[in-house]
Amino acid sequence: MNTLAFLSRISFPVTRQAIRALKTELTLFFETMGQVTLFQAQLFRYGLQREWSLRHILEQFAFVGVDTMPIALVMTTFTAMVISLQVSSQMVHMGASAWVGALVSLAMIRELAPIMTAFSIIAMAGSAFTAELSTMNISSQVNALQTLHIDPVRYLAAPRILGGTLALPVMTVVTAAVSLAGGLLIAVLVGGVTPDQYMTSVQKQITIRDLVLMLLKSGLFGLVICSLATVIGLNTKGGAREVGLATTRTVVTAFIMLAIMDYLFTSVFYGSTAST
Amino acid sequence: MSAPIQQSHPMQDDVMITVQHVSKSFGSHAVLKDISLTVRSGEIVGIIGLSGCGKSTLLRVIAQLEEPDTGEVQLSSSNYSLVFQYSALFDSLTVFENVAFSLMEKPDADYLKKLPPNERKRKKYSRSELNDIVKEKLRMVGLEEIENQYPNELSGGMKKRVSFARAIVSNPQILLYDEPTAGLDPIASTVIENYMIKLRDELGVASVVVTHQESTIERADRLILLHEGEIKWEGAPHELHTTDNPFAHQFATASVEGPMALEAV
């Protein structure tokens, strides 16, 4: 009884603190989502007014693509190789070696290439965007832009968001292709699958619809990651500590958003055809 | 309730800046309380007071970086610049790109729409024209051959002077300075102060200067002493040392005793 009383006495404040922390996090999360929505509206308006600078968009496209590509390639290729390693031995053992390519390509093209490339972008470009913009904000560089009648959303956020949104699908095409090659290598070397068997099963499994949805999903992920990173960066106030916290917030929020969006995307587009 | 800041309003004769009954709070802390002032063409107004009295906030309200809770700010020209306390140079750009920024980049379409039709078209500068302008502005603040350096390669004083060059590159009619000479050596301070006077005398630029520096205070045409967000005294620099106003007297004598208690800051 005493133990129970003791536990209830200590658990109550801990629970209360946890609920308070959760409330703060949820408020912040929905606040950020609201800001992201407002940002999209502003971007759309600038798009209509043709106020985007192609040079700045291409600069950000190159920054996101070039800086993130190596890590994205390593992550996706090794993941495809692991999947290939796991399924090759099983499938060959069951006499279903013709399915190895299908399984690897299904996993990579429908799910893992877009999401792992997006994770790489969060880690590299998303965190860099937030750190850069929040530092500009706390050192009055954003204010300096405003005194020159240049909206930071147009000049700083729009090129990053558009550059990132365009870069992610392009990167995903490359990472998906390279990861399928990695899967092929392992299937051939370890599983004893012939290259012809592997490629035939990939071609049978993957449709144009899968490729289009992969590009669409990657673009959507890019839009969300870069919007979050820039919104959080441009709304950071304080000092060095807040820059660090803002960067962490971008990474955590983007990871959560991507996981939720990925599920919703799959439910909408593959929900009724999951078995095919 | 917030009142919008207005621009390009027809104002009385040569009045360039009008601040009317402006108040501003951050949370429950009232930073500016019913401030009213005007600045005329060719006038340098110095804003003085203890740290935290609302000087920089007033400057930010005039520069349209903060919206007042109540009251109104009118600027007779949209061509104004602010010299920031900590330079605020763009880290990722070279000194050349920083100084030439306002000449190279297009302002927002919404802003251009508000300008008179003859001012909407922006001149496109060639690289050599930009080069000449930037070199000239940098020479004016005593800096040469640093166009290709980045801000992180400069000393604090050099950054401040580059920031000043950036502010004057578009020949603004209104210049706002937040501690323009703080942290500068006496010679660099004199360069900035002399140029401030030159802009006033030759081009009729209206200036508002937030400062603690004695030499800058002396060069102002009029001083406004702020304390706890209110104007406590207004007068010419030479009157600061002779006035009976207890706030001005305490500020001039740097006395700990007086109505401006440090606890209040």
Chai-1 contact restraints between the chains, C-beta under 6 A:
chainA,res_idxA,chainB,res_idxB,connection_type,confidence,min_distance_angstrom,max_distance_angstrom,comment,restraint_id
A,Q49,B,A109,contact,1.0,0.0,6.0,A-B,restraint_1
A,E51,B,A109,contact,1.0,0.0,6.0,A-B,restraint_2
A,S140,B,F84,contact,1.0,0.0,6.0,A-B,restraint_3
A,S140,B,A88,contact,1.0,0.0,6.0,A-B,restraint_4
A,Q141,B,A88,contact,1.0,0.0,6.0,A-B,restraint_5
A,Q141,B,F90,contact,1.0,0.0,6.0,A-B,restraint_6
A,N143,B,L65,contact,1.0,0.0,6.0,A-B,restraint_7
A,A144,B,A88,contact,1.0,0.0,6.0,A-B,restraint_8
A,T147,B,A63,contact,1.0,0.0,6.0,A-B,restraint_9
A,T147,B,L82,contact,1.0,0.0,6.0,A-B,restraint_10
A,L148,B,S102,contact,1.0,0.0,6.0,A-B,restraint_11
A,H149,B,P107,contact,1.0,0.0,6.0,A-B,restraint_12
A,H149,B,D108,contact,1.0,0.0,6.0,A-B,restraint_13
A,H149,B,Y111,contact,1.0,0.0,6.0,A-B,restraint_14
A,I150,B,P107,contact,1.0,0.0,6.0,A-B,restraint_15
A,D151,B,D108,contact,1.0,0.0,6.0,A-B,restraint_16
